[in-house]
Amino acid sequence: MAAIRETVMDAIVKDFPASGQIESRPTQEQAEDAVRILLRWAGEDPQREGLLDTPKRVAASYKELFSGYGLSPQDVLGRTFEEVSGYDDLVLVKDIPFYSSCEHHMLPIHGRAHVAYLPNGRVLGLSKIARVVEIFGRRLQTQENMTAQISAAINETLKPRGVAVMIEAEHMCMAMRGIQKQGSTTLTTTFTGDFKTNASDQARFLSLVRNR
């Protein structure tokens, strides 16, 4: 088994243009034609039997893989609960599996996200956190940006005392091409509020995540 290597990076927020600022989307037919061009560029014949329906399948696959562009994390996080019986301690959802795609090579990224926050009078439905991970994962991404985007969405909507996000992932652009190092994992973290200023809160988050 290949040794697991970890690269640790701090995440930064990168803003993406609103949907109205992006050029009009090509048609289904144009997307399928683009796939045929790539098949020819790779040395294949798009007219051979096994590839006749490939452009249609690839377009449908991309529509699913990049469905996060049509979804709003603010809508998902919009409903919160105030009846928490005075609960104000850490809320952690860990080992959230996700799949994404590298924005540099359009190759898969897969891994797990761990998300925690310290309530400030309101809490989220637990499934909402996993849903936010899914929304940002279903876009072309870098791991650093995805980590920061999850944190920012929860921080801005819930306004908790702090947010902590850790993502551990393997990148196929490292495993399948280039350096070709299978088994390497990249770890990114971001902390806000008390998680950033209070070492004990940060240490407790890291300890709970690692205690599997």
TIDRENBA-264918 format. One record per residue (C-alpha): residue in one letter; x, z, y. Coordinates in Angstrom, 3 decimals. Each point is the difference from the previous one (the first is absolute). Last residue first. Layout:
% TIDRENBA-264918
<pt><res>a</res><px>X</px><pz>Z</pz><py>Y</py></pt>
...
//
This chain:
% TIDRENBA-264918
<pt><res>r</res><px>-12.354</px><pz>14.718</pz><py>7.969</py></pt>
<pt><res>n</res><px>1.523</px><pz>2.379</pz><py>2.508</py></pt>
<pt><res>r</res><px>1.747</px><pz>-2.595</pz><py>2.193</py></pt>
<pt><res>v</res><px>-2.995</px><pz>-0.464</pz><py>2.281</py></pt>
<pt><res>l</res><px>-0.620</px><pz>3.735</pz><py>0.214</py></pt>
<pt><res>s</res><px>3.644</px><pz>0.682</pz><py>0.905</py></pt>
<pt><res>l</res><px>0.073</px><pz>-2.719</pz><py>2.658</py></pt>
<pt><res>f</res><px>-3.159</px><pz>1.343</pz><py>1.627</py></pt>
<pt><res>r</res><px>1.285</px><pz>3.575</pz><py>-0.153</py></pt>
<pt><res>a</res><px>3.309</px><pz>-1.041</pz><py>1.596</py></pt>
<pt><res>q</res><px>-1.812</px><pz>-1.718</pz><py>2.888</py></pt>
<pt><res>d</res><px>-2.184</px><pz>3.038</pz><py>0.607</py></pt>
<pt><res>s</res><px>3.099</px><pz>2.278</pz><py>-0.142</py></pt>
<pt><res>a</res><px>1.975</px><pz>-2.211</pz><py>2.386</py></pt>
<pt><res>n</res><px>-2.640</px><pz>0.219</pz><py>2.729</py></pt>
<pt><res>t</res><px>0.447</px><pz>-2.585</pz><py>2.738</py></pt>
<pt><res>k</res><px>-0.687</px><pz>-3.221</pz><py>-1.911</py></pt>
<pt><res>f</res><px>-2.592</px><pz>1.313</pz><py>-2.432</py></pt>
<pt><res>d</res><px>-1.547</px><pz>1.959</pz><py>2.864</py></pt>
<pt><res>g</res><px>-0.732</px><pz>-3.184</pz><py>1.944</py></pt>
<pt><res>t</res><px>1.050</px><pz>-3.246</pz><py>-1.664</py></pt>
<pt><res>f</res><px>2.068</px><pz>-0.890</pz><py>-3.049</py></pt>
<pt><res>t</res><px>1.084</px><pz>-3.347</pz><py>-1.471</py></pt>
<pt><res>t</res><px>1.623</px><pz>-0.738</pz><py>-3.312</py></pt>
<pt><res>t</res><px>1.467</px><pz>-2.966</pz><py>-1.865</py></pt>
<pt><res>l</res><px>1.396</px><pz>-0.197</pz><py>-3.531</py></pt>
<pt><res>t</res><px>1.337</px><pz>-3.220</pz><py>-1.527</py></pt>
<pt><res>t</res><px>0.338</px><pz>-0.373</pz><py>-3.743</py></pt>
<pt><res>s</res><px>2.582</px><pz>-1.881</pz><py>-2.039</py></pt>
<pt><res>g</res><px>-1.072</px><pz>-0.671</pz><py>-3.591</py></pt>
<pt><res>q</res><px>1.117</px><pz>-3.624</pz><py>-0.089</py></pt>
<pt><res>k</res><px>2.880</px><pz>-0.970</pz><py>2.285</py></pt>
<pt><res>q</res><px>-0.159</px><pz>-3.776</pz><py>0.459</py></pt>
<pt><res>i</res><px>2.249</px><pz>-0.173</pz><py>3.134</py></pt>
<pt><res>g</res><px>-1.822</px><pz>-3.093</pz><py>1.225</py></pt>
<pt><res>r</res><px>-2.978</px><pz>-0.702</pz><py>-2.241</py></pt>
<pt><res>m</res><px>-2.299</px><pz>1.683</pz><py>-2.534</py></pt>
<pt><res>a</res><px>0.816</px><pz>3.705</pz><py>0.489</py></pt>
<pt><res>m</res><px>0.766</px><pz>0.154</pz><py>3.719</py></pt>
<pt><res>c</res><px>-2.856</px><pz>-2.287</pz><py>1.128</py></pt>
<pt><res>m</res><px>-2.022</px><pz>1.749</pz><py>-2.721</py></pt>
<pt><res>h</res><px>0.000</px><pz>3.160</pz><py>2.084</py></pt>
<pt><res>e</res><px>-0.470</px><pz>3.357</pz><py>-1.725</py></pt>
<pt><res>a</res><px>-1.843</px><pz>2.707</pz><py>1.864</py></pt>
<pt><res>e</res><px>-0.085</px><pz>3.653</pz><py>1.028</py></pt>
<pt><res>i</res><px>-2.096</px><pz>0.753</pz><py>3.087</py></pt>
<pt><res>m</res><px>-0.120</px><pz>3.329</pz><py>1.804</py></pt>
<pt><res>v</res><px>-2.480</px><pz>0.911</pz><py>2.710</py></pt>
<pt><res>a</res><px>-0.367</px><pz>3.256</pz><py>1.931</py></pt>
<pt><res>v</res><px>-2.595</px><pz>0.615</pz><py>2.720</py></pt>
<pt><res>g</res><px>-0.246</px><pz>2.904</pz><py>2.435</py></pt>
<pt><res>r</res><px>-2.368</px><pz>2.280</pz><py>1.895</py></pt>
<pt><res>p</res><px>-2.796</px><pz>-2.475</pz><py>-0.661</py></pt>
<pt><res>k</res><px>-1.343</px><pz>-2.601</pz><py>2.473</py></pt>
<pt><res>l</res><px>-2.324</px><pz>-1.576</pz><py>-2.594</py></pt>
<pt><res>t</res><px>-0.050</px><pz>-3.560</pz><py>1.346</py></pt>
<pt><res>e</res><px>3.365</px><pz>-0.317</pz><py>1.749</py></pt>
<pt><res>n</res><px>1.976</px><pz>2.007</pz><py>-2.553</py></pt>
<pt><res>i</res><px>-1.622</px><pz>-1.661</pz><py>-3.000</py></pt>
<pt><res>a</res><px>0.671</px><pz>-3.518</pz><py>1.304</py></pt>
<pt><res>a</res><px>3.494</px><pz>0.909</pz><py>1.219</py></pt>
<pt><res>s</res><px>1.066</px><pz>1.429</pz><py>-3.369</py></pt>
<pt><res>i</res><px>-1.218</px><pz>-3.004</pz><py>-1.965</py></pt>
<pt><res>q</res><px>1.655</px><pz>-2.353</pz><py>2.502</py></pt>
<pt><res>a</res><px>3.339</px><pz>1.837</pz><py>-0.162</py></pt>
<pt><res>t</res><px>0.304</px><pz>-0.290</pz><py>-3.769</py></pt>
<pt><res>m</res><px>-1.137</px><pz>-3.637</pz><py>0.040</py></pt>
<pt><res>n</res><px>2.566</px><pz>-0.846</pz><py>2.660</py></pt>
<pt><res>e</res><px>2.897</px><pz>1.486</pz><py>-1.961</py></pt>
<pt><res>q</res><px>-1.120</px><pz>-1.661</pz><py>-3.234</py></pt>
<pt><res>t</res><px>0.040</px><pz>-3.424</pz><py>1.600</py></pt>
<pt><res>q</res><px>-3.288</px><pz>-1.750</pz><py>-0.247</py></pt>
<pt><res>l</res><px>-2.156</px><pz>-3.060</pz><py>-0.526</py></pt>
<pt><res>r</res><px>-3.437</px><pz>1.545</pz><py>-0.311</py></pt>
<pt><res>r</res><px>-1.997</px><pz>1.589</pz><py>-2.795</py></pt>
<pt><res>g</res><px>2.143</px><pz>3.137</pz><py>0.097</py></pt>
<pt><res>f</res><px>-1.354</px><pz>0.935</pz><py>3.426</py></pt>
<pt><res>i</res><px>-3.571</px><pz>-0.017</pz><py>-1.253</py></pt>
<pt><res>e</res><px>0.842</px><pz>1.633</pz><py>-3.354</py></pt>
<pt><res>v</res><px>1.815</px><pz>2.930</pz><py>1.613</py></pt>
<pt><res>v</res><px>-3.023</px><pz>0.453</pz><py>2.271</py></pt>
<pt><res>r</res><px>-2.274</px><pz>0.043</pz><py>-3.054</py></pt>
<pt><res>a</res><px>2.085</px><pz>2.678</pz><py>-1.693</py></pt>
<pt><res>i</res><px>-0.429</px><pz>2.191</pz><py>3.074</py></pt>
<pt><res>k</res><px>-3.733</px><pz>-0.703</pz><py>0.168</py></pt>
<pt><res>s</res><px>-0.447</px><pz>1.072</pz><py>-3.635</py></pt>
<pt><res>l</res><px>0.802</px><pz>3.571</pz><py>1.012</py></pt>
<pt><res>g</res><px>-2.886</px><pz>0.212</pz><py>2.463</py></pt>
<pt><res>l</res><px>1.652</px><pz>1.008</pz><py>3.226</py></pt>
<pt><res>v</res><px>0.251</px><pz>3.432</pz><py>1.599</py></pt>
<pt><res>r</res><px>-0.809</px><pz>1.481</pz><py>3.404</py></pt>
<pt><res>g</res><px>0.887</px><pz>3.206</pz><py>1.861</py></pt>
<pt><res>n</res><px>3.670</px><pz>-0.816</pz><py>0.546</py></pt>
<pt><res>p</res><px>0.963</px><pz>-0.833</pz><py>-3.541</py></pt>
<pt><res>l</res><px>3.666</px><pz>-0.228</pz><py>-1.101</py></pt>
<pt><res>y</res><px>0.610</px><pz>-3.399</pz><py>-1.563</py></pt>
<pt><res>a</res><px>1.459</px><pz>-1.437</pz><py>-3.183</py></pt>
<pt><res>v</res><px>0.617</px><pz>-3.457</pz><py>-1.476</py></pt>
<pt><res>h</res><px>2.042</px><pz>-0.975</pz><py>-3.058</py></pt>
<pt><res>a</res><px>0.251</px><pz>-3.721</pz><py>-0.740</py></pt>
<pt><res>r</res><px>1.017</px><pz>-1.568</pz><py>-3.274</py></pt>
<pt><res>g</res><px>1.704</px><pz>-3.274</pz><py>-0.916</py></pt>
<pt><res>h</res><px>-0.208</px><pz>-3.752</pz><py>-0.127</py></pt>
<pt><res>i</res><px>1.454</px><pz>-2.689</pz><py>2.235</py></pt>
<pt><res>p</res><px>-0.643</px><pz>-3.606</pz><py>-0.987</py></pt>
<pt><res>l</res><px>1.723</px><pz>-3.104</pz><py>1.420</py></pt>
<pt><res>m</res><px>-0.990</px><pz>-1.680</pz><py>3.262</py></pt>
<pt><res>h</res><px>3.708</px><pz>-0.426</pz><py>0.882</py></pt>
<pt><res>h</res><px>0.312</px><pz>1.677</pz><py>3.412</py></pt>
<pt><res>e</res><px>-3.477</px><pz>1.510</pz><py>0.323</py></pt>
<pt><res>c</res><px>0.368</px><pz>1.772</pz><py>-3.340</py></pt>
<pt><res>s</res><px>-3.327</px><pz>0.250</pz><py>-1.796</py></pt>
<pt><res>s</res><px>-2.025</px><pz>3.092</pz><py>-0.908</py></pt>
<pt><res>y</res><px>-1.154</px><pz>1.888</pz><py>-3.053</py></pt>
<pt><res>f</res><px>-1.074</px><pz>3.627</pz><py>0.075</py></pt>
<pt><res>p</res><px>-0.188</px><pz>3.126</pz><py>-2.143</py></pt>
<pt><res>i</res><px>-0.971</px><pz>3.262</pz><py>1.720</py></pt>
<pt><res>d</res><px>2.310</px><pz>2.596</pz><py>-1.547</py></pt>
<pt><res>k</res><px>-0.927</px><pz>2.713</pz><py>2.479</py></pt>
<pt><res>v</res><px>-2.992</px><pz>1.113</pz><py>2.036</py></pt>
<pt><res>l</res><px>0.950</px><pz>3.102</pz><py>1.956</py></pt>
<pt><res>v</res><px>-2.074</px><pz>2.272</pz><py>2.247</py></pt>
<pt><res>l</res><px>2.070</px><pz>2.779</pz><py>1.584</py></pt>
<pt><res>d</res><px>-1.727</px><pz>3.095</pz><py>1.351</py></pt>
<pt><res>d</res><px>-2.733</px><pz>0.346</pz><py>2.633</py></pt>
<pt><res>y</res><px>-3.095</px><pz>0.971</pz><py>-1.974</py></pt>
<pt><res>g</res><px>-2.382</px><pz>1.907</pz><py>2.278</py></pt>
<pt><res>s</res><px>-3.051</px><pz>-0.646</pz><py>-2.131</py></pt>
<pt><res>v</res><px>0.642</px><pz>-3.785</pz><py>0.117</py></pt>
<pt><res>e</res><px>-3.275</px><pz>-1.159</pz><py>1.504</py></pt>
<pt><res>e</res><px>1.527</px><pz>-2.434</pz><py>2.507</py></pt>
<pt><res>f</res><px>0.006</px><pz>-3.117</pz><py>-2.151</py></pt>
<pt><res>t</res><px>1.369</px><pz>-3.387</pz><py>1.042</py></pt>
<pt><res>r</res><px>-1.475</px><pz>-3.503</pz><py>0.153</py></pt>
<pt><res>g</res><px>1.979</px><pz>-2.630</pz><py>1.873</py></pt>
<pt><res>l</res><px>2.909</px><pz>-0.171</pz><py>-2.416</py></pt>
<pt><res>v</res><px>-1.171</px><pz>-3.210</pz><py>-1.698</py></pt>
<pt><res>d</res><px>-1.047</px><pz>-1.574</pz><py>3.302</py></pt>
<pt><res>q</res><px>3.328</px><pz>0.949</pz><py>1.596</py></pt>
<pt><res>p</res><px>1.863</px><pz>-1.479</pz><py>-2.970</py></pt>
<pt><res>s</res><px>-1.588</px><pz>-3.378</pz><py>0.847</py></pt>
<pt><res>l</res><px>-0.315</px><pz>-2.699</pz><py>-2.651</py></pt>
<pt><res>g</res><px>0.388</px><pz>-3.780</pz><py>0.256</py></pt>
<pt><res>y</res><px>3.790</px><pz>0.065</pz><py>-0.013</py></pt>
<pt><res>g</res><px>-0.055</px><pz>2.249</pz><py>-3.070</py></pt>
<pt><res>s</res><px>-1.335</px><pz>-2.877</pz><py>-2.123</py></pt>
<pt><res>f</res><px>3.538</px><pz>-1.330</pz><py>-0.387</py></pt>
<pt><res>l</res><px>0.233</px><pz>0.180</pz><py>-3.808</py></pt>
<pt><res>e</res><px>-3.638</px><pz>-1.027</pz><py>-0.434</py></pt>
<pt><res>k</res><px>0.093</px><pz>-3.120</pz><py>2.186</py></pt>
<pt><res>y</res><px>3.463</px><pz>-0.744</pz><py>-1.366</py></pt>
<pt><res>s</res><px>-1.402</px><pz>-0.103</pz><py>-3.551</py></pt>
<pt><res>a</res><px>-2.810</px><pz>-2.339</pz><py>1.008</py></pt>
<pt><res>a</res><px>2.513</px><pz>-2.348</pz><py>1.649</py></pt>
<pt><res>v</res><px>2.250</px><pz>0.188</pz><py>-3.063</py></pt>
<pt><res>r</res><px>-2.909</px><pz>-0.774</pz><py>-2.349</py></pt>
<pt><res>k</res><px>-1.107</px><pz>-3.027</pz><py>2.021</py></pt>
<pt><res>p</res><px>3.562</px><pz>-1.335</pz><py>0.161</py></pt>
<pt><res>t</res><px>0.455</px><pz>0.623</pz><py>-3.759</py></pt>
<pt><res>d</res><px>-3.072</px><pz>-1.948</pz><py>-1.108</py></pt>
<pt><res>l</res><px>1.830</px><pz>-3.240</pz><py>-0.831</py></pt>
<pt><res>l</res><px>3.189</px><pz>1.779</pz><py>-1.046</py></pt>
<pt><res>g</res><px>-0.330</px><pz>0.058</pz><py>-3.797</py></pt>
<pt><res>e</res><px>-1.321</px><pz>-3.551</pz><py>-0.120</py></pt>
<pt><res>r</res><px>2.753</px><pz>-1.681</pz><py>1.989</py></pt>
<pt><res>q</res><px>-1.011</px><pz>-1.065</pz><py>3.478</py></pt>
<pt><res>p</res><px>2.011</px><pz>2.641</pz><py>1.904</py></pt>
<pt><res>d</res><px>3.195</px><pz>-1.501</pz><py>-1.479</py></pt>
<pt><res>e</res><px>2.830</px><pz>2.518</pz><py>0.239</py></pt>
<pt><res>g</res><px>3.416</px><pz>-0.075</pz><py>1.646</py></pt>
<pt><res>a</res><px>-0.273</px><pz>3.154</pz><py>2.104</py></pt>
<pt><res>w</res><px>-0.727</px><pz>-2.137</pz><py>3.082</py></pt>
<pt><res>r</res><px>-2.859</px><pz>-1.670</pz><py>-1.917</py></pt>
<pt><res>l</res><px>-1.512</px><pz>3.394</pz><py>-0.797</py></pt>
<pt><res>l</res><px>0.502</px><pz>1.081</pz><py>3.609</py></pt>
<pt><res>i</res><px>-1.831</px><pz>-3.108</pz><py>1.232</py></pt>
<pt><res>r</res><px>-2.865</px><pz>0.662</pz><py>-2.420</py></pt>
<pt><res>v</res><px>-0.249</px><pz>3.566</pz><py>1.306</py></pt>
<pt><res>a</res><px>-0.271</px><pz>-1.294</pz><py>3.578</py></pt>
<pt><res>d</res><px>-2.790</px><pz>-2.364</pz><py>-1.075</py></pt>
<pt><res>e</res><px>-1.905</px><pz>2.977</pz><py>-1.410</py></pt>
<pt><res>a</res><px>0.294</px><pz>1.854</pz><py>3.312</py></pt>
<pt><res>q</res><px>-1.166</px><pz>-3.083</pz><py>1.909</py></pt>
<pt><res>e</res><px>-3.040</px><pz>-0.338</pz><py>-2.280</py></pt>
<pt><res>q</res><px>-0.904</px><pz>3.670</pz><py>0.436</py></pt>
<pt><res>t</res><px>0.105</px><pz>-0.505</pz><py>3.754</py></pt>
<pt><res>p</res><px>2.745</px><pz>1.243</pz><py>2.267</py></pt>
<pt><res>r</res><px>-0.622</px><pz>3.231</pz><py>1.959</py></pt>
<pt><res>s</res><px>-0.260</px><pz>-0.254</pz><py>3.761</py></pt>
<pt><res>e</res><px>3.157</px><pz>1.279</pz><py>1.668</py></pt>
<pt><res>i</res><px>0.318</px><pz>3.787</pz><py>0.182</py></pt>
<pt><res>q</res><px>-0.961</px><pz>1.797</pz><py>3.218</py></pt>
<pt><res>g</res><px>-3.588</px><pz>0.642</pz><py>-1.040</py></pt>
<pt><res>s</res><px>1.163</px><pz>1.792</pz><py>-3.141</py></pt>
<pt><res>a</res><px>1.941</px><pz>2.525</pz><py>2.049</py></pt>
<pt><res>p</res><px>3.743</px><pz>-0.533</pz><py>0.063</py></pt>
<pt><res>f</res><px>2.124</px><pz>2.333</pz><py>-2.135</py></pt>
<pt><res>d</res><px>1.700</px><pz>3.109</pz><py>1.311</py></pt>
<pt><res>k</res><px>3.167</px><pz>1.308</pz><py>-1.629</py></pt>
<pt><res>v</res><px>0.260</px><pz>3.753</pz><py>-0.440</py></pt>
<pt><res>i</res><px>3.285</px><pz>1.380</pz><py>-1.277</py></pt>
<pt><res>a</res><px>0.808</px><pz>1.519</pz><py>-3.367</py></pt>
<pt><res>d</res><px>3.055</px><pz>2.038</pz><py>-0.852</py></pt>
<pt><res>m</res><px>1.983</px><pz>-1.392</pz><py>-2.902</py></pt>
<pt><res>v</res><px>1.190</px><pz>1.239</pz><py>-3.372</py></pt>
<pt><res>t</res><px>1.503</px><pz>-2.406</pz><py>-2.527</py></pt>
<pt><res>e</res><px>-0.330</px><pz>1.261</pz><py>-3.536</py></pt>
<pt><res>r</res><px>1.800</px><pz>-1.392</pz><py>-3.017</py></pt>
<pt><res>i</res><px>-1.478</px><pz>0.324</pz><py>-3.448</py></pt>
<pt><res>a</res><px>2.467</px><pz>-0.714</pz><py>-2.785</py></pt>
<pt><res>a</res><px>-1.004</px><pz>-2.884</pz><py>-2.204</py></pt>
<pt><res>m</res><px>-1.313</px><pz>0.916</pz><py>-3.433</py></pt>
//
